[in-house]
Amino acid sequence: MTATDPLLAALRTAVGDPQVLCGGDLSAWELDWRRRWRGRARAVVRPGSTAEVAAVVRACAAHGASLVPQGGNTGLVGGGVPDASGTQVLLSLTRLNRIRALDAANLTLTAEAGCVLQAVQQAAADAALLFPLSLAAEGSCTIGGNLATNAGGTQVLRFGNARELCLGLEVVTAAGEVWDGLSGLRKDNTGYDLRDLFIGSEGTLGIITAATLKLYPRPAAQATALAACGTLAQCVALLGLAQARLHAGLTGFEAMNQFSLELVARHFPALPRPLPGAAWTVLLELSDADGQAQARARFEALLGDALEQGLIGDAVIAESLAQSKSLWHLRESIPLAQAEEGLNIKHDIALPVSAIAGFVERTDAALAHAFPGVRLVNFGHLGDGNLHYNVQAPEGQSAQEFLERCEHAVNAIVYDVVGACGGSISAEHGVGALKRDELARRKSPVALRLMRALKAALDPDGRLNPGRIL
């Protein structure tokens, strides 16, 4: 791209010279977090307002260029980096980072799309309230990206996905118009729900620039525990017992297989291991309105009953906030440990909770037979049926070579069993480029026709994040 490029001139007019980057090292935007996808942008554009986003979209439409929206660039499915053509404009939304409003009486907060999730959590906490969306990348992922992928995280069991935490949106359409739907209403049945159309659409139907989010009263107390189980079926039974005893107070229920925690110990040996190794380890969190002593007592009663019923072999309850964070740090370090170990074949799948133990037993056996020595990193949000069922190369084999040679065959085994169990191939990471072809094979023809009709209606020229989802 040269200084005389008319698109470059139009983009500079829209956002100012310093906010249009081309040439030099653009890897912060062109390389994904997994370091698996590297593209080449025609330019990286950093608008600072919704009006500037709309002006960028109009400029790209006028000059026939496609746009790739990007938030914190923490995605795992290749949905937020440009392709290798050098023709796409990378639209970075990180400068749209203001908290516009907080209405404590209405329990809502309005944030721009580039706000980092942790900043939104802190703004709620400063008002003695809670924004419950929580995930490992919360220090760098953004609200716009969370909504564009309908992110899940660790508290879906109690509060739902990002979709359930959003009341309204502001969106720039493919035509460069602005739809202001920033409603803080819990009830509004005036026609089609446009909000839900854009949430989870991964920037292919419109560009989210702001959102009105649900807040909650902060719990009086929280308790965290770690429990060791001999089988995944015991983990599922423990979940049922916890739900029966703790009801809505159960806000987190994470399961981790032995190898996933062995990877954490290998790559982060300084992290404490409060329990000896077990086939499965469960992390439970309880939020209580009655105080810390009552929360601990309820946990002690639950875990005592679970021990008596043979569901767990050992357990520990955090004695302080620091210990609670340490337990969560073990769980949240698994993706980082995997990255240190090398590329792996990732699966972000959803299953009925009742089918999970059977799925894992069947799929583990099929993969071990097809790929002797393969290592399975299996962890995730058992409470809502979401597993991160990741396949690591056998010890001593090249991770890159294993991924390139075996990914298709591994996916076929995993996704065939997911389908047989009534599950989904994408739970919370999105489809992006990684699962686009799998979606075309496994989604019903009727659903695909409806999705293509929506895309054609809202983005008839196919300029918004092309090649993703469809």
Secondary structure, 3 states (H helix, E strand, C coil): CCCCCHHHHHHHHHHCHHHEECCCCCHHHHECCCCCCECCCCEEECCCCHHHHHHHHHHHHHCCCCEEEECCCCCCCCCCCCCCCCCCEEEECCCCCCEEEEECCCCEEEEECCCEHHHHHHHHHHCCEECCCCCCCCCCCEHHHHHHCCCCCCCHHHHCCHHHHEEEEEEECCCCCEEEECCCCCCCCCCCCHHHHHCCCCCCCCEEEEEEEECEECCCEEEEEEEEECCHHHHHHHHHHHHHHHHHHEEEEEEEEHHHHHHHHHHCCCCCCCCCCCCEEEEEEEEECCCHHHHHHHHHHHHHHHHHCCCCCEEEECCCHHHHHHHHHHHHCHHHHHHHHCCCECCEEECCHHHHHHHHHHHHHHHHHHCCCCEEEEEEEHHHCEEEEEEECCCCCCHHHHHHHHHHHHHHHHHHHHHHCCCECECCCCCCCCCHHHHHHHCCHHHHHHHHHHHHHHCCCCCECCCCCC
